[in-house]
């Protein structure tokens, strides 16, 4: 349970490391998969988590204009240090360091979305409004 929210973690037989693999394993639309993408603020150096629909690609210039800071893709060591997790299994909350969280508007089109639960083969289902609340996430459009 996280902040009063029951979370049922499912260990999948197949990998859920990529959005495509996760959608196949969950038998859901690609857009229902929550990609937890860690970026770094170019000026601040702070980690920034984007929760992105599996069907979308992040337009970094658009996101930077929205959040007020250019974002860069950090290396895997930075991601692990700041989140405590390896790329491919990063959950949307429960990280080693606090970070700003922004959530893709497109995730709110679905009643249920699926996010990584800490490993490349574990996921959990949640409604987007609860996910936003748990992550204290600001909503934004990532595709411009």
Protein Blocks (a to p, Z undefined) as FASTA:
>chain_A
ZZhiacdddddfbdckbmklmmmmnopafklpccddddddfklopacdddddfkbccdfk
lmmmmnopacddddfklmmmmnopaehiacfehifbdcdddddfklmmpmbdcddehiak
bccdddfklmmmmnopacddfkZZ
